[in-house]
Amino acid sequence: MVNQPQHESAFAAIKPAMAVTKLPPALAKQAPLGDGRRERSRSSRAKIVAALLDLIGKGDVSPSAARVAEVAGVGLRSVFRHFEDMDALYREMGEVIEARVLPILLQPPVGETWKDKVFDLAERRAKLFETIMPYRISANLRRFESTYLMHDYRRMLRFESESIEAHLPQSVRTDATAAGGLNVILSFQTWRLLRHDQELPVEAAKAVVRRLLGAALAELPDG
């Protein structure tokens, strides 16, 4: 078990997604609510996903299927009746998390200049990364044994990079060194290193990111 700093509220931030009207695709495939047996099955499935979220959010970044079943209050066989393997369970967990955080991530940054917008993007990412950190760490640990999780890892790297480049002027976007440096400063891996490896408090980690970002931006053109 990995000790996650200040993540008691992480699951609380994600959990509301489990109750939204629009369920993740895998859950939405269940039969209508009028069928009691199907409804119990769907309820058990949701409990299993919620258990995985809860365990990881509290610091158990690699919970076993048996532990997930125990927390969910179902039998181990029930876990694999609903999910073909742990990859399938992680996939559904990812859908729940994305349903919660993607709207936040897609909000355009504010600011009068592109540099102001990048600073605003850094602030938003700190909040986002702080919420998803235990889940990203868990998925990253498993990605070397999972084709799906490795694909998802690379997809998120591309998304992080492209969402920064969208706000850069052409002169900076075509400068591979400058764009690459900004991507590293604003990456999840940098935030994880500051918060998890160096065990910095949130505000101290933000200060480091701002300092690095300010130094990098000072060397770049304003337009």
Buried (B, 14 or more C-beta within 10 A) or exposed (E): EEEBBEBEEBBEBBBEBBEEEEBBEBBEEBEEEEEEEEBEBBEBBBBBBBBBBBBBBBBBBBBEBEBBBBBBEBEBEBBBBBBEEBBBBBBBBBBBBBBBBEEEBEEEBEBEEBBBBBBBBBEBBBEBBBBBBBBBBBBBEBBEEBEBBBEBBEEBBEEBBEBBBEBBBEEBBEBEEBBEBBBEBBBBEBBBBBBBEEEBEBEEBBEBBBEBBEEBBEEBEEE
